[in-house]
Amino acid sequence: MKVDVIDLRTALTTCERLGELICIKKQVEPYVELPSIINAVGRQRQPCALLFENIKGYPQARAAAKFLGGPQRFGAFYGLPQDFPSLKRHFVEALEKPIPPRLIQSSACKENIVPAPLDITKIIPPVKGALDVDSLYYQPVVVTKDPKTGKRNTGIYRAAVQQTGQLTVNARTDRHGGLQLSMAKALNVPLQVALVIGAEPAVWIAASAKLPYGHDELSYAGAIKGSQVDLVKCETIDLEVPAHAEVIIEGEFRPPFEWGVEGPWPEYLKYLGMKINPPIMHITAVTYRNNPINYVSIPASGRGDEALGLPNQAQLLRLLREFAGDFVVDSFLTPVPLLHHAIVKVRKSEPHHEGLQINVALTAFSFSPTLDMVTIVDEDIDIHDLADVDWAICTRCNPAKQVHILPEGRTTQIVPIAGVRELDNEPIVKAKMIVDATIPWNYKTREISPGLTFFSKSRWLDINLPDYVDPKDRDKLG
């Protein structure tokens, strides 16, 4: 059944219908207690979505968390397949069939319009995210435009409260929003920016995708959900933003481009990040719905947002198949640590395929600077079963010949072994690694007897166990 999810509120209604929403009515302190509850729920076997209805100091606002869920819940939002393989195929197909957004005249996010000067922390509650953190944060979807071409970029970059009327936005130079900021600096012109808090699931998930530069994430969001994303014009800047969001913070990065201080933050690699100096955004206005809901995303807080990885799973597979076609059977970004280890399944069917698996691995590194390791396996390995992958590494890989350490390349500073180098003004780099756990072709075809190779797996008869077990013992069968 297709569900008309157009915003965070209808998504939460769907979670409630599925029996997967917990409403917390007890008063909660927003800075540390609220994130700690999110973390505790994320450690559950099947985390529910959360709605905080009583936030200390914010009688007019609420907060939500963990609403994306896994494939089953996300599929239910838009009437999509609810198993991982089928939903991943949908995300791959959506990359090829973007649906551009449409502009509408007004929406609920305009119910309240507050021009600068203003204090954003009086409107929507920020969080610290964890213990041992000083800064106050929001985790918005961020909209900017290329200052030369006007092409839109949409990403997810955290924002930290500075002095009244200012936020830092973690638009790093290795992200497309950061590239656009670098262009604006070179041109010495302001870069307008909109922070979108409480976007609908398809927008949030598409904004996390590492699409090629210039591709519109909001058109991808439309393709994911099967209908256009509604946009509305901002009040004080020339940007269009998702119309059904809870809060829109409008502003700009201005010459001479000041830098603030924020950090640490509970990063998705489970470490607290270091203090950094992101650019300062000057707030020009805020528009918001009545009783706004802040969507709080704490990267290191366990399970509950597994669907967030689907766009990048799809983009990596498309990238590899564009290079090597059906030689690439499938690919998988391991969920922990997400975006740092890719497992690629290939099919060697002729002698000339030997070595192509290394080219595929090298291509994978162009997916994102965060990718640090690529493991290549044969078509008989279940790449979603890390025990099966480990078995292939241990039985098919000779490290002296099949493990390849590449020169240092750019990674992300949230990897501590690389980020710590920034303290000494060194590049944020790390060696990359390829583990080739495929059977070398000359061994794959060498027989020890007719039809059997050194790598033939043990086989048995197909057995229907109930035929052999006494009826009184059949309930003991798994």
PyMOL commands that set and color helices and strands:
alter all, ss='L'
color gray80, all
select helices_A, chain A and resi 8-17+33-42+71-78+84-96+108-110+120-122+176-187+201-207+217-225+306-327+351-353+356-364+386-396+399-402+416-424+441-444+465-467+471-476
alter helices_A, ss='H'
color red, helices_A
select strands_A, chain A and resi 21-24+49-52+62-65+102-103+112-115+137-138+141-145+152-156+159-161+166-169+191-197+230-233+240-242+247-253+280-288+293-295+328-333+341-346+373-377+403-410+429-437+447-449+452-453
alter strands_A, ss='S'
color yellow, strands_A
deselect
rebuild
show_as cartoon
